[in-house]
Amino acid sequence: MGHSRSIVPARFTAYEIRRLLVLGQPLLPHGERVRRGLAWSHWRRCHRTVARDHHQRRKRVRTVARAAAQPPPRAS
């Protein structure tokens, strides 16, 4: 490949470590892989929904707090 031996490779990323660990595991039967994949997908979508709801609730609370902190407009 022509790389110099003096080049130090970059550190492993968390994703790369995970991929390497997966390589060492025995392969599950196809049906089990599909079942686990679908279960993970369901969990992930539920987690995203909860996170989105919490984010939106926090934004609403922040908006209401700002509105309450502003003085009322003066009558002319």
VONU-847123 format. One line per field, with one value per residue (C-alpha): x, y, z; residue number from 1; residue in one letter; chain. Coordinates in Angstrom, 1 decimal. Last residue first. Example, Ala and Ser with C-alpha at 12.3 -4.5 7.8 and 13.67 -1.06 7.14 Angstrom:
<kedos>
u 13.7 12.3 .
v -1.1 -4.5 .
w 7.1 7.8 .
ketor 2 1 .
lolo s a .
zalo A A .
</kedos>
This chain:
<kedos>
u -51.0 -51.3 -47.9 -47.2 -47.0 -43.5 -41.8 -41.1 -44.4 -43.6 -40.1 -41.5 -44.2 -41.5 -39.2 -42.1 -43.0 -39.4 -39.1 -42.3 -41.1 -37.8 -39.5 -41.9 -39.0 -37.1 -40.1 -40.7 -37.0 -37.1 -40.2 -38.5 -35.4 -37.3 -39.2 -36.0 -34.3 -37.2 -37.1 -33.4 -33.6 -36.4 -34.4 -31.2 -33.2 -34.8 -31.4 -29.7 -27.2 -23.6 -21.0 -19.4 -15.9 -17.0 -19.5 -16.6 -14.8 -17.9 -18.4 -14.8 -15.2 -18.4 -16.6 -13.8 -10.3 -7.5 -5.8 -3.0 0.6 2.5 6.3 5.9 5.3 2.3 3.0 0.0 .
v 54.8 51.5 50.0 46.4 43.8 43.1 40.0 37.2 35.4 35.3 33.9 31.2 30.2 29.8 27.8 25.5 25.0 24.2 21.7 20.0 19.8 18.2 15.7 14.7 14.3 12.2 10.0 9.6 8.8 6.1 4.5 4.5 2.9 0.2 -0.7 -0.8 -3.0 -5.5 -5.6 -6.2 -8.8 -10.7 -10.5 -11.8 -14.6 -15.6 -15.6 -17.8 -16.0 -15.5 -16.2 -13.1 -12.0 -9.8 -8.0 -6.9 -5.4 -3.5 -2.2 -1.0 0.8 2.6 3.7 5.1 3.6 6.1 7.3 5.3 6.3 6.9 6.1 2.8 4.7 3.7 2.3 0.0 .
w 25.9 27.8 28.6 27.4 30.1 31.5 30.1 32.6 31.9 28.2 28.9 31.2 28.7 26.0 28.3 29.3 25.6 24.6 27.5 26.4 22.8 23.9 26.2 23.4 20.9 23.3 24.0 20.3 19.6 22.3 20.8 17.3 18.8 20.7 17.5 15.5 18.1 18.1 14.3 14.2 17.0 15.0 11.8 13.4 15.0 11.7 9.9 12.5 14.7 13.5 16.1 17.7 16.8 13.9 16.2 18.5 15.5 14.5 18.1 18.2 14.9 16.1 19.3 17.2 17.3 17.5 14.3 12.7 13.4 10.2 10.7 8.8 5.7 3.7 0.2 0.0 .
ketor 76 75 74 73 72 71 70 69 68 67 66 65 64 63 62 61 60 59 58 57 56 55 54 53 52 51 50 49 48 47 46 45 44 43 42 41 40 39 38 37 36 35 34 33 32 31 30 29 28 27 26 25 24 23 22 21 20 19 18 17 16 15 14 13 12 11 10 9 8 7 6 5 4 3 2 1 .
lolo s a r p p p q a a a r a v t r v r k r r q h h d r a v t r h c r r w h s w a l g r r v r e g h p l l p q g l v l l r r i e y a t f r a p v i s r s h g m .
zalo A A A A A A A A A A A A A A A A A A A A A A A A A A A A A A A A A A A A A A A A A A A A A A A A A A A A A A A A A A A A A A A A A A A A A A A A A A A A .
</kedos>
